[in-house]
Amino acid sequence: MKKKIENKKGSVVLVGAGCGSGLITVEGLNALKRAETVVYDDLIDSGLLSEAPDQAEKIFVGKRYGVHSEKQEEINKILIQKASEGKNVVRLKGGDSFVFGRGGEEYEAVSGAGLSCRVIPGVSSCIAVPEHAGIPVTHRGLSRSFTVVTGHTADDTGENFAALARLKGTLVFLMGLHSCRRISDELIKNGMPGNTPASIISCGFSSDEKRFDTTLGCLPLAAEKAGTPAVIVIGETASMHFSDRCRFDSFHDSRPGENETNFSLRNNFAEENEPAGCAPLSGVSITVTGTENFTEKTAAKLRSCGAQVRALITVKIIPCGSLYPDDTGRFSWTVFTSSNGVRIWADKFKEAGFDIRTLAKMRFACIGKGTADTLKSFGIKADFIPSAYTSEILGKELSEHILNEARSNKSEHMTMQKKDKQRVLILRASSGSAALTDELSKAGIDFEDRAIYSPVPAGTLPESVPDSDYLVFGSAGGAEALAGLLDKIPEHVRYVCIGKFTYEKLKQYTNRDIITADTYTSSGIVDAVLDAEHRQPRSNR
């Protein structure tokens, strides 16, 4: 066995991470989850790193305009070295590896060293960023083709601007913000009209995304206002607006001459640089922390409202303790306080080979609708859900429900059990709130509180939390995991907690105001953010 480990051959996978949150492919994400070493760039969704195994080595080699972490030759050496050590290496690159990502050079270097290398395509910014801002790179009757050019070569003599100026399709320049003067001058010099529609999309797929509408002649003026990274679109489709998500501005040249233009905004945009009828959280950035399931569910709901969301997994769920259902006959009620508990119970029930018919006499209580929905997905309907989704209310109202049944003595279940005292089995986290068991104890209810999973820190966290307008805490454990980073979070970031228990834990580490969701679910988080934006919009803070 030892010899096999020593002879293990490593490999490199070039994974295009896409150009925004959620745009990595399923195949790319699966490769990342199996990685032993991740070599990553600057322009990727920071939440992706948490998808790699905790023990995976993470090496930053990012490059941006004017700032270089590693030269390409050094990156090639790192890939070869780690793969030679027998590691499964994922080279995580923004967008697509082969669209000005120098992935071809990395592939040749790794393959030339006799190592296995393969490529998983990614969503390129040359298409996705304009599309997200409402610009199609092709459109019937306007543009039947598009050409992608790197702006890094626009300042030398290698680019054939005469050929580019004659093209009838759309021109897309990547990494060209600092070359806009050259691009504009050369295209006009070679015959492209100065009033050709143009647009710069700055910081695509981020909370700072903004679209600058202009013309070819005024492109340098717009570039002075835009920030990096940026995608430049030149051609008739640059005048189109097929999105309600992107903030925008426009520029025109007041100087007389052939390049003079008055390129105004379409009238379906509001004067305050926000589109009419836009998504309610358009332009709002949110970082969601917690377990994988919580962050995914909450992020999806927030994105549907137009928010730019980053997921940061801070807590992992580890099964533990003695697992039900080997003793189902001893209890008449099973209580779940989270969807995590339901899933772990269902998995163990299935693994043990138990017949679901053995649960015919069992009744189930769930802390809230989300947990009940998870239980329902396994074919079981919850018999009891409290009026408010807290441990205290669950304990109090379940106790009242059980005692009322005992007093009335009319329950079918009570008849089957010959009026025996009902027993309650609580299946939850090892750190569950004592409020639930306190209420059951006060009512004289016989119960067993059994921990079937433990929330533990997710592993190595980033040195800082991504800057955003809101930071969502999905659990008390997540708040505790981020305690050491809270002093690095800018003052403008607003904290949002899923419930009282999480609020109380977070309050131990900060004096800031904390927004607490009225309903302790992902939907409750969305409602809390929407209410906060209504009361005090980001633009007023």
MARLOFI-879439 format. One record per residue (C-alpha): residue in three letters; chain; x, y, z. Coordinates in Angstrom, 1 decimal, padded with zeros to 4 digits, always signed. Layout:
BEGIN
ALA	A	X	Y	Z
...
END
This chain:
BEGIN
MET	A	+000.0	+000.0	+000.0
LYS	A	+002.8	+002.4	+000.8
LYS	A	+004.4	+001.9	-002.6
LYS	A	+001.1	+002.7	-004.3
ILE	A	+000.8	+006.0	-002.5
GLU	A	+004.4	+007.0	-003.4
ASN	A	+003.8	+006.2	-007.0
LYS	A	+000.5	+008.1	-007.2
LYS	A	+000.4	+010.3	-010.3
GLY	A	-001.0	+013.8	-009.9
SER	A	-002.9	+015.8	-012.5
VAL	A	-004.0	+019.3	-013.3
VAL	A	-007.5	+020.5	-014.2
LEU	A	-007.9	+023.9	-015.7
VAL	A	-011.2	+025.1	-014.4
GLY	A	-013.0	+028.2	-015.7
ALA	A	-014.7	+029.6	-012.7
GLY	A	-017.0	+031.9	-014.7
CYS	A	-017.1	+035.6	-014.3
GLY	A	-019.6	+035.9	-011.4
SER	A	-021.2	+034.1	-008.5
GLY	A	-023.0	+031.0	-009.5
LEU	A	-021.5	+030.8	-013.0
ILE	A	-019.1	+028.0	-012.5
THR	A	-020.2	+024.8	-014.2
VAL	A	-021.4	+021.7	-012.3
GLU	A	-018.4	+019.8	-013.7
GLY	A	-016.0	+022.5	-012.6
LEU	A	-017.5	+022.6	-009.1
ASN	A	-017.2	+018.8	-008.7
ALA	A	-013.5	+019.0	-009.7
LEU	A	-013.0	+021.8	-007.1
LYS	A	-014.6	+019.6	-004.4
ARG	A	-012.1	+016.8	-005.1
ALA	A	-009.0	+019.1	-005.3
GLU	A	-006.0	+018.6	-003.1
THR	A	-004.3	+021.8	-004.2
VAL	A	-006.1	+024.9	-005.6
VAL	A	-004.1	+027.5	-007.5
TYR	A	-006.4	+030.4	-008.0
ASP	A	-006.6	+033.9	-009.5
ASP	A	-007.8	+037.2	-008.2
LEU	A	-011.0	+037.6	-010.2
ILE	A	-013.0	+034.7	-008.9
ASP	A	-016.0	+034.4	-006.6
SER	A	-014.3	+034.2	-003.1
GLY	A	-017.0	+031.8	-001.9
LEU	A	-015.7	+029.2	-004.3
LEU	A	-012.7	+028.5	-002.2
SER	A	-014.9	+027.2	+000.6
GLU	A	-016.1	+024.5	-001.8
ALA	A	-012.7	+022.9	-001.8
PRO	A	-011.9	+020.3	+000.9
ASP	A	-010.8	+021.9	+004.2
GLN	A	-007.4	+020.2	+004.0
ALA	A	-006.8	+021.3	+000.4
GLU	A	-003.7	+023.6	-000.1
LYS	A	-004.8	+027.0	-001.5
ILE	A	-002.2	+029.0	-003.5
PHE	A	-003.0	+032.6	-004.7
VAL	A	-001.3	+033.6	-007.9
GLY	A	-003.7	+036.4	-009.0
LYS	A	-002.8	+039.0	-011.5
ARG	A	-004.4	+042.4	-012.2
TYR	A	-003.5	+045.5	-014.1
GLY	A	-000.3	+047.0	-012.6
VAL	A	-000.1	+044.3	-009.8
HIS	A	+001.3	+040.9	-010.4
SER	A	+001.5	+038.2	-007.7
GLU	A	+003.4	+035.6	-009.8
LYS	A	+004.8	+035.6	-013.3
GLN	A	+003.3	+033.1	-015.7
GLU	A	+006.5	+031.0	-015.7
GLU	A	+006.3	+030.7	-011.9
ILE	A	+002.6	+029.6	-012.1
ASN	A	+003.6	+026.9	-014.6
LYS	A	+006.3	+025.7	-012.2
ILE	A	+003.8	+025.6	-009.3
LEU	A	+001.3	+023.5	-011.3
ILE	A	+004.0	+021.0	-012.3
GLN	A	+005.5	+020.8	-008.8
LYS	A	+002.2	+020.1	-007.1
ALA	A	+001.1	+017.6	-009.7
SER	A	+004.5	+015.9	-009.5
GLU	A	+003.9	+015.5	-005.8
GLY	A	+000.9	+013.3	-006.7
LYS	A	-001.6	+016.0	-006.0
ASN	A	-004.9	+016.5	-007.8
VAL	A	-004.5	+020.2	-008.7
VAL	A	-007.3	+022.5	-009.8
ARG	A	-006.1	+025.7	-011.6
LEU	A	-009.1	+028.0	-010.9
LYS	A	-009.2	+030.9	-013.3
GLY	A	-011.8	+033.6	-013.7
GLY	A	-014.0	+033.3	-016.8
ASP	A	-012.7	+030.7	-019.2
SER	A	-009.1	+029.4	-019.1
PHE	A	-008.5	+029.8	-022.9
VAL	A	-010.1	+033.3	-023.4
PHE	A	-007.1	+035.5	-022.7
GLY	A	-006.5	+033.4	-019.6
ARG	A	-003.1	+031.9	-020.8
GLY	A	-004.6	+028.5	-020.1
GLY	A	-003.0	+027.2	-023.3
GLU	A	+000.5	+028.0	-022.0
GLU	A	-000.3	+026.2	-018.7
TYR	A	-001.7	+023.2	-020.6
GLU	A	+001.4	+023.0	-022.7
ALA	A	+003.7	+023.3	-019.7
VAL	A	+002.0	+020.6	-017.7
SER	A	+001.6	+018.2	-020.6
GLY	A	+005.2	+018.9	-021.6
ALA	A	+006.3	+017.7	-018.2
GLY	A	+004.6	+014.4	-018.8
LEU	A	+001.7	+015.1	-016.5
SER	A	-002.0	+014.7	-017.1
CYS	A	-003.9	+017.9	-017.8
ARG	A	-007.5	+018.5	-018.9
VAL	A	-009.8	+021.5	-019.3
ILE	A	-013.2	+022.3	-018.0
PRO	A	-014.7	+025.3	-019.9
GLY	A	-016.0	+028.4	-018.1
VAL	A	-018.4	+031.2	-018.8
SER	A	-016.4	+034.0	-020.4
SER	A	-016.8	+037.6	-019.4
CYS	A	-016.7	+038.6	-023.1
ILE	A	-020.3	+037.3	-023.4
ALA	A	-021.7	+037.1	-019.9
VAL	A	-020.8	+040.6	-018.6
PRO	A	-022.4	+042.5	-021.6
GLU	A	-025.4	+040.2	-021.4
HIS	A	-025.8	+040.8	-017.6
ALA	A	-025.8	+044.6	-018.4
GLY	A	-028.4	+044.1	-021.1
ILE	A	-026.2	+044.0	-024.2
PRO	A	-026.4	+041.0	-026.6
VAL	A	-023.1	+040.5	-028.5
THR	A	-025.2	+039.4	-031.5
HIS	A	-028.7	+040.4	-032.5
ARG	A	-030.6	+039.8	-035.7
GLY	A	-030.5	+042.7	-038.0
LEU	A	-027.7	+044.5	-036.1
SER	A	-024.8	+042.1	-035.6
ARG	A	-024.3	+038.7	-037.0
SER	A	-020.9	+038.2	-035.4
PHE	A	-018.7	+039.4	-032.5
THR	A	-014.9	+039.7	-032.2
VAL	A	-013.1	+039.5	-028.9
VAL	A	-009.9	+041.5	-028.5
THR	A	-007.5	+041.8	-025.6
GLY	A	-006.9	+045.5	-024.7
HIS	A	-003.4	+044.6	-023.4
THR	A	-002.2	+044.6	-027.0
ALA	A	-004.0	+047.7	-028.1
ASP	A	-001.1	+050.0	-027.2
ASP	A	+001.4	+048.2	-029.4
THR	A	+001.5	+047.8	-033.2
GLY	A	+000.3	+044.2	-033.2
GLU	A	-003.4	+044.8	-033.5
ASN	A	-004.9	+045.2	-037.0
PHE	A	-007.2	+048.1	-036.3
ALA	A	-007.8	+048.6	-040.0
ALA	A	-009.4	+045.1	-040.1
LEU	A	-011.3	+045.6	-036.9
ALA	A	-012.7	+048.9	-038.2
ARG	A	-014.2	+047.2	-041.3
LEU	A	-016.0	+044.5	-039.3
LYS	A	-019.8	+044.8	-039.3
GLY	A	-020.3	+042.9	-036.0
THR	A	-019.7	+043.7	-032.4
LEU	A	-016.2	+044.4	-031.0
VAL	A	-015.6	+043.3	-027.4
PHE	A	-012.4	+044.4	-025.7
LEU	A	-011.3	+042.7	-022.5
MET	A	-008.7	+044.3	-020.1
GLY	A	-008.8	+047.4	-022.3
LEU	A	-009.9	+050.2	-020.0
HIS	A	-006.4	+051.8	-019.9
SER	A	-006.2	+051.6	-023.7
CYS	A	-009.5	+053.3	-024.5
ARG	A	-007.8	+056.4	-026.0
ARG	A	-005.8	+054.2	-028.3
ILE	A	-008.8	+052.0	-029.2
SER	A	-011.0	+055.0	-030.0
ASP	A	-008.3	+056.9	-032.0
GLU	A	-007.2	+053.9	-034.1
LEU	A	-010.7	+052.7	-035.0
ILE	A	-011.9	+056.2	-036.0
LYS	A	-008.6	+056.7	-037.9
ASN	A	-009.3	+053.5	-039.9
GLY	A	-012.9	+054.5	-040.8
MET	A	-015.2	+053.5	-038.0
PRO	A	-017.7	+056.4	-037.4
GLY	A	-017.2	+058.3	-034.2
ASN	A	-020.9	+058.1	-033.3
THR	A	-020.8	+054.3	-033.3
PRO	A	-022.6	+053.1	-030.0
ALA	A	-020.2	+052.0	-027.3
SER	A	-020.5	+050.9	-023.7
ILE	A	-018.2	+050.1	-020.8
ILE	A	-019.4	+047.7	-018.2
SER	A	-017.4	+048.2	-015.0
CYS	A	-017.0	+045.6	-012.3
GLY	A	-019.4	+043.1	-013.9
PHE	A	-021.3	+040.7	-011.7
SER	A	-020.5	+042.7	-008.5
SER	A	-022.4	+045.1	-006.3
ASP	A	-020.4	+047.9	-008.0
GLU	A	-021.4	+046.9	-011.5
LYS	A	-022.2	+049.9	-013.6
ARG	A	-022.7	+050.5	-017.3
PHE	A	-021.4	+053.6	-019.0
ASP	A	-023.2	+054.3	-022.3
THR	A	-021.3	+056.4	-024.8
THR	A	-020.0	+056.5	-028.4
LEU	A	-016.7	+055.5	-029.9
GLY	A	-015.6	+059.1	-030.1
CYS	A	-016.4	+059.7	-026.4
LEU	A	-015.0	+056.3	-025.2
PRO	A	-012.0	+057.9	-023.4
LEU	A	-014.3	+060.2	-021.5
ALA	A	-016.4	+057.3	-020.2
ALA	A	-013.2	+055.4	-019.3
GLU	A	-012.2	+058.1	-016.9
LYS	A	-015.3	+057.3	-014.8
ALA	A	-015.2	+053.5	-015.0
GLY	A	-013.3	+051.2	-012.8
THR	A	-011.6	+047.9	-013.4
PRO	A	-012.2	+045.2	-014.3
ALA	A	-014.1	+046.4	-017.3
VAL	A	-015.5	+045.0	-020.6
ILE	A	-015.8	+047.4	-023.6
VAL	A	-018.5	+046.8	-026.2
ILE	A	-018.4	+048.7	-029.5
GLY	A	-021.1	+048.3	-032.2
GLU	A	-024.8	+048.7	-032.7
THR	A	-025.8	+046.3	-030.0
ALA	A	-024.1	+048.5	-027.4
SER	A	-027.2	+050.7	-027.6
MET	A	-029.5	+048.0	-026.4
HIS	A	-030.9	+047.6	-022.9
PHE	A	-032.1	+044.1	-022.1
SER	A	-031.6	+044.1	-018.4
ASP	A	-033.1	+045.8	-015.3
ARG	A	-030.2	+045.0	-013.0
CYS	A	-027.3	+047.3	-014.0
ARG	A	-026.8	+050.9	-012.8
PHE	A	-025.8	+053.1	-015.7
ASP	A	-024.6	+056.5	-016.8
SER	A	-024.0	+058.1	-020.2
PHE	A	-021.4	+060.5	-021.7
HIS	A	-021.5	+062.7	-024.8
ASP	A	-018.9	+064.9	-026.4
SER	A	-019.8	+068.6	-026.2
ARG	A	-017.1	+069.5	-028.7
PRO	A	-018.2	+070.3	-032.3
GLY	A	-017.0	+068.2	-035.1
GLU	A	-017.7	+064.9	-036.8
ASN	A	-017.6	+063.0	-033.5
GLU	A	-020.2	+065.2	-031.8
THR	A	-023.1	+063.2	-030.5
ASN	A	-026.0	+063.4	-028.1
PHE	A	-026.2	+059.8	-027.2
SER	A	-029.1	+059.9	-024.7
LEU	A	-030.4	+057.2	-022.4
ARG	A	-033.5	+055.1	-023.4
ASN	A	-036.6	+056.5	-021.8
ASN	A	-037.2	+053.2	-019.9
PHE	A	-034.5	+054.2	-017.4
ALA	A	-035.1	+056.4	-014.4
GLU	A	-033.4	+059.8	-014.0
GLU	A	-031.6	+058.7	-010.8
ASN	A	-029.5	+056.1	-012.8
GLU	A	-031.7	+053.2	-011.7
PRO	A	-033.9	+051.4	-014.2
ALA	A	-037.7	+051.7	-013.6
GLY	A	-039.2	+048.6	-012.2
CYS	A	-035.9	+047.0	-011.3
ALA	A	-035.4	+044.1	-009.0
PRO	A	-035.8	+045.3	-005.4
LEU	A	-032.3	+044.4	-004.3
SER	A	-030.6	+045.4	-007.6
GLY	A	-027.1	+046.8	-006.8
VAL	A	-027.1	+045.5	-003.2
SER	A	-024.3	+043.2	-002.3
ILE	A	-024.7	+040.5	+000.4
THR	A	-022.4	+037.9	+001.9
VAL	A	-024.3	+034.9	+003.4
THR	A	-022.5	+032.8	+006.0
GLY	A	-023.5	+029.5	+007.5
THR	A	-023.9	+025.9	+006.4
GLU	A	-023.7	+024.8	+002.8
ASN	A	-027.4	+024.1	+002.6
PHE	A	-028.4	+027.4	+004.3
THR	A	-026.0	+029.6	+002.2
GLU	A	-027.2	+028.0	-001.1
LYS	A	-030.9	+028.3	-000.3
THR	A	-030.6	+031.9	+001.0
ALA	A	-028.3	+033.0	-001.8
ALA	A	-030.7	+031.7	-004.4
LYS	A	-033.6	+033.7	-002.8
LEU	A	-031.6	+036.9	-002.5
ARG	A	-030.4	+036.6	-006.1
SER	A	-033.9	+036.2	-007.3
CYS	A	-034.5	+039.7	-005.9
GLY	A	-031.5	+041.1	-007.9
ALA	A	-028.9	+041.1	-005.1
GLN	A	-025.2	+040.3	-005.8
VAL	A	-024.5	+037.4	-003.4
ARG	A	-021.4	+035.7	-002.1
ALA	A	-021.7	+032.5	-000.1
LEU	A	-019.2	+031.8	+002.6
ILE	A	-019.5	+028.4	+004.3
THR	A	-018.5	+028.9	+007.9
VAL	A	-020.1	+025.8	+009.5
LYS	A	-020.1	+022.1	+008.5
ILE	A	-022.5	+019.5	+009.9
ILE	A	-020.9	+016.4	+011.3
PRO	A	-023.2	+013.5	+012.4
CYS	A	-022.5	+012.3	+015.9
GLY	A	-023.9	+010.3	+018.8
SER	A	-026.4	+007.4	+019.0
LEU	A	-028.6	+007.6	+016.0
TYR	A	-032.3	+006.9	+015.8
PRO	A	-034.4	+004.8	+014.7
ASP	A	-033.3	+001.6	+016.4
ASP	A	-035.7	+002.4	+019.3
THR	A	-038.7	+003.9	+017.6
GLY	A	-041.1	+002.0	+019.8
ARG	A	-040.1	+003.9	+023.0
PHE	A	-041.3	+007.3	+021.8
SER	A	-044.6	+008.7	+020.6
TRP	A	-043.2	+012.1	+019.3
THR	A	-040.0	+012.9	+017.3
VAL	A	-039.0	+016.6	+017.3
PHE	A	-036.7	+018.2	+014.7
THR	A	-035.3	+021.7	+015.2
SER	A	-033.6	+022.0	+011.8
SER	A	-033.5	+020.6	+008.3
ASN	A	-030.0	+019.3	+009.0
GLY	A	-031.4	+017.0	+011.7
VAL	A	-034.1	+015.7	+009.3
ARG	A	-031.6	+014.9	+006.6
ILE	A	-029.2	+013.1	+009.0
TRP	A	-032.1	+011.1	+010.5
ALA	A	-033.5	+010.1	+007.1
ASP	A	-030.1	+009.1	+005.9
LYS	A	-029.4	+006.9	+008.9
PHE	A	-033.0	+005.5	+008.7
LYS	A	-032.4	+004.4	+005.1
GLU	A	-028.8	+003.1	+005.8
ALA	A	-030.1	+000.9	+008.7
GLY	A	-032.7	-000.7	+006.4
PHE	A	-035.7	+000.2	+008.5
ASP	A	-039.2	+000.0	+007.1
ILE	A	-041.0	+003.3	+007.1
ARG	A	-044.1	+001.5	+008.1
THR	A	-042.6	+001.1	+011.6
LEU	A	-043.3	+004.9	+012.0
ALA	A	-047.1	+004.4	+011.7
LYS	A	-047.7	+005.4	+015.3
MET	A	-045.0	+008.1	+015.4
ARG	A	-045.9	+011.7	+015.3
PHE	A	-043.5	+014.5	+014.2
ALA	A	-043.0	+018.1	+015.4
CYS	A	-040.9	+020.6	+013.4
ILE	A	-039.7	+024.0	+014.6
GLY	A	-040.8	+025.7	+011.4
LYS	A	-042.1	+025.4	+007.9
GLY	A	-038.6	+025.0	+006.3
THR	A	-037.9	+022.0	+008.5
ALA	A	-041.4	+020.6	+007.9
ASP	A	-040.8	+021.0	+004.1
THR	A	-037.6	+019.0	+004.4
LEU	A	-039.4	+016.3	+006.3
LYS	A	-042.2	+016.3	+003.7
SER	A	-039.6	+015.7	+001.0
PHE	A	-039.0	+012.3	+002.6
GLY	A	-042.7	+011.4	+002.5
ILE	A	-043.7	+012.4	+006.0
LYS	A	-046.0	+015.3	+007.0
ALA	A	-045.3	+017.2	+010.2
ASP	A	-048.1	+016.8	+012.8
PHE	A	-047.2	+019.9	+014.7
ILE	A	-045.5	+023.3	+013.9
PRO	A	-045.5	+026.1	+016.5
SER	A	-046.9	+029.6	+015.8
ALA	A	-043.4	+031.1	+016.0
TYR	A	-040.2	+029.4	+014.8
THR	A	-038.2	+029.4	+018.1
SER	A	-037.1	+026.7	+020.5
GLU	A	-038.9	+028.3	+023.4
ILE	A	-042.3	+028.6	+021.5
LEU	A	-041.9	+025.0	+020.2
GLY	A	-041.3	+023.6	+023.6
LYS	A	-044.2	+025.6	+025.2
GLU	A	-046.8	+025.0	+022.5
LEU	A	-045.9	+021.3	+022.0
SER	A	-046.2	+020.8	+025.8
GLU	A	-049.6	+022.4	+025.7
HIS	A	-050.7	+020.3	+022.7
ILE	A	-049.6	+017.0	+024.4
LEU	A	-051.3	+018.0	+027.8
ASN	A	-054.5	+019.0	+026.1
GLU	A	-054.6	+015.6	+024.3
ALA	A	-054.1	+013.9	+027.6
ARG	A	-056.9	+015.8	+029.3
SER	A	-059.3	+015.3	+026.5
ASN	A	-058.3	+011.6	+026.1
LYS	A	-059.9	+011.6	+022.6
SER	A	-056.7	+011.2	+020.6
GLU	A	-056.6	+008.2	+018.3
HIS	A	-052.9	+007.9	+019.2
MET	A	-053.7	+008.0	+022.9
THR	A	-056.2	+005.2	+022.5
MET	A	-053.6	+003.1	+020.7
GLN	A	-051.1	+003.6	+023.4
LYS	A	-053.7	+002.9	+026.1
LYS	A	-053.3	+006.3	+027.7
ASP	A	-049.6	+005.7	+028.4
LYS	A	-047.6	+008.8	+029.1
GLN	A	-046.3	+010.2	+025.9
ARG	A	-042.5	+010.3	+025.4
VAL	A	-040.7	+012.9	+023.2
LEU	A	-037.5	+012.3	+021.3
ILE	A	-035.6	+015.4	+020.3
LEU	A	-033.1	+015.0	+017.5
ARG	A	-030.9	+018.1	+017.0
ALA	A	-027.5	+019.7	+017.2
SER	A	-025.2	+019.2	+020.1
SER	A	-025.4	+023.0	+020.8
GLY	A	-029.2	+023.1	+020.8
SER	A	-031.0	+025.8	+022.9
ALA	A	-032.0	+024.8	+026.4
ALA	A	-035.2	+026.8	+026.0
LEU	A	-036.9	+023.8	+024.3
THR	A	-036.1	+021.3	+027.0
ASP	A	-036.8	+023.8	+029.8
GLU	A	-040.4	+024.2	+028.6
LEU	A	-040.9	+020.5	+028.3
SER	A	-039.5	+020.0	+031.8
LYS	A	-041.8	+022.7	+033.3
ALA	A	-044.8	+020.9	+031.8
GLY	A	-043.7	+017.5	+033.1
ILE	A	-043.2	+016.0	+029.6
ASP	A	-041.0	+012.9	+029.4
PHE	A	-038.3	+013.5	+026.8
GLU	A	-034.9	+012.5	+025.6
ASP	A	-032.6	+015.2	+024.1
ARG	A	-030.3	+013.4	+021.7
ALA	A	-027.6	+015.2	+019.7
ILE	A	-027.3	+013.6	+016.3
TYR	A	-025.0	+016.2	+014.7
SER	A	-022.5	+018.8	+015.6
PRO	A	-022.0	+022.1	+013.8
VAL	A	-018.2	+022.6	+013.6
PRO	A	-016.1	+025.4	+011.9
ALA	A	-015.8	+024.8	+008.2
GLY	A	-012.0	+024.9	+008.2
THR	A	-009.7	+027.6	+006.9
LEU	A	-011.5	+030.9	+006.6
PRO	A	-010.3	+033.8	+004.4
GLU	A	-008.2	+036.5	+006.1
SER	A	-011.1	+038.9	+005.7
VAL	A	-014.8	+038.7	+004.9
PRO	A	-015.8	+040.0	+001.4
ASP	A	-016.8	+043.6	+001.5
SER	A	-020.6	+043.9	+001.0
ASP	A	-023.6	+045.9	+002.1
TYR	A	-025.0	+043.1	+004.3
LEU	A	-023.4	+040.2	+006.2
VAL	A	-025.9	+037.4	+007.0
PHE	A	-025.3	+035.0	+009.9
GLY	A	-027.2	+031.8	+009.5
SER	A	-026.2	+030.2	+012.8
ALA	A	-024.7	+031.0	+016.2
GLY	A	-021.8	+028.7	+015.3
GLY	A	-021.2	+030.8	+012.2
ALA	A	-021.1	+034.0	+014.2
GLU	A	-018.6	+032.4	+016.6
ALA	A	-016.5	+031.2	+013.6
LEU	A	-016.2	+034.8	+012.3
ALA	A	-015.6	+036.4	+015.7
GLY	A	-011.9	+037.0	+015.0
LEU	A	-012.7	+038.8	+011.7
LEU	A	-015.4	+041.2	+012.8
ASP	A	-012.9	+044.0	+013.6
LYS	A	-011.8	+044.0	+010.0
ILE	A	-015.4	+044.5	+008.6
PRO	A	-016.1	+048.1	+007.4
GLU	A	-018.6	+050.1	+009.4
HIS	A	-021.0	+050.4	+006.5
VAL	A	-021.7	+046.6	+006.5
ARG	A	-025.0	+045.8	+008.2
TYR	A	-025.4	+042.5	+010.1
VAL	A	-028.4	+040.3	+009.7
CYS	A	-029.2	+037.3	+012.0
ILE	A	-031.6	+034.4	+011.4
GLY	A	-032.9	+034.4	+014.9
LYS	A	-032.6	+035.3	+018.6
PHE	A	-030.1	+032.6	+019.4
THR	A	-027.8	+033.7	+016.7
TYR	A	-028.3	+037.3	+017.6
GLU	A	-027.3	+036.7	+021.3
LYS	A	-024.1	+034.9	+020.2
LEU	A	-023.1	+037.6	+017.7
LYS	A	-023.8	+040.3	+020.3
GLN	A	-021.0	+038.8	+022.4
TYR	A	-018.5	+039.9	+019.8
THR	A	-019.9	+043.3	+018.5
ASN	A	-021.6	+046.4	+019.6
ARG	A	-023.1	+047.1	+016.2
ASP	A	-026.8	+047.2	+015.5
ILE	A	-028.0	+043.8	+014.4
ILE	A	-031.0	+043.2	+012.2
THR	A	-032.9	+040.0	+013.2
ALA	A	-035.3	+038.2	+010.9
ASP	A	-038.9	+038.0	+012.2
THR	A	-039.2	+034.6	+010.6
TYR	A	-036.2	+032.3	+011.2
THR	A	-035.9	+031.0	+007.6
SER	A	-034.2	+032.0	+004.4
SER	A	-037.3	+033.8	+003.4
GLY	A	-037.2	+035.6	+006.7
ILE	A	-033.7	+036.8	+005.9
VAL	A	-034.8	+038.1	+002.5
ASP	A	-037.7	+040.0	+004.1
ALA	A	-035.4	+041.5	+006.7
VAL	A	-033.0	+042.8	+004.1
LEU	A	-035.9	+044.1	+001.9
ASP	A	-037.3	+045.9	+005.0
ALA	A	-033.9	+047.4	+005.9
GLU	A	-033.4	+048.7	+002.3
HIS	A	-036.8	+050.2	+002.4
ARG	A	-036.1	+052.0	+005.7
GLN	A	-032.6	+053.0	+004.8
PRO	A	-031.5	+052.4	+001.2
ARG	A	-027.8	+051.8	+000.5
SER	A	-027.6	+055.1	-001.4
ASN	A	-028.5	+057.0	+001.8
ARG	A	-025.9	+055.4	+004.1
END
